[in-house]
Amino acid sequence: MGKLHLTERNLNQAKTPFIVNVSTQKLGKDYMSTVMVVDDSVTLREMIADLLKGRGLNVTVASDGVEALEQIKANRPDLVVLDIVMPRMNGYEVCRRLKSDPKTQSLPVVMCSSKSEEFDRYWGMKQGADAYIAKPFHPQELVGTIKQLLRG
């Protein structure tokens, strides 16, 4: 949530500051959504980040699940693109933790993994993922999925 600082002018002519919470999703074209890319492969992480930056999105990155959760807690993105097979904490566990925490349960998660069997897709969705894309993927498939989820 973003915050707008406003001044109320009609209460006894006093200028009382107050804060109104607004969804940053609704701020229009001036607001650039932030997508976190979590993948242990430097090459894939940079490729996906460059693809998304080229489509006008802000991008943050993490190399594993533990780092991702720490960063999300400090500065929540608008969406997470999440690999499954990673050191320290896999993507299934990251997704479970995000979706079970009231502070992050509405955060869209796109699992993007080389695990492409039907069971892998089923299990990813069962953990709470909002979408599942198998690697290798078509760039437009990933971008289209992300844009659709960001629109809500």
Buried (B, 14 or more C-beta within 10 A) or exposed (E): EEEEEEEEEEEEEEEEEEEEEEEBBEEEEEBBBBBBBBBBBEEBBBBBBEBBEEBEBBBBBBBBBBBBBEBBEEEBBBBBBBBBEBEEBBBBBBBBBBBEEEEBEEBBBBBBBEBEEEEBBEBBBEBBBBBBBBBEBEEEEBBEBBBEBBEE
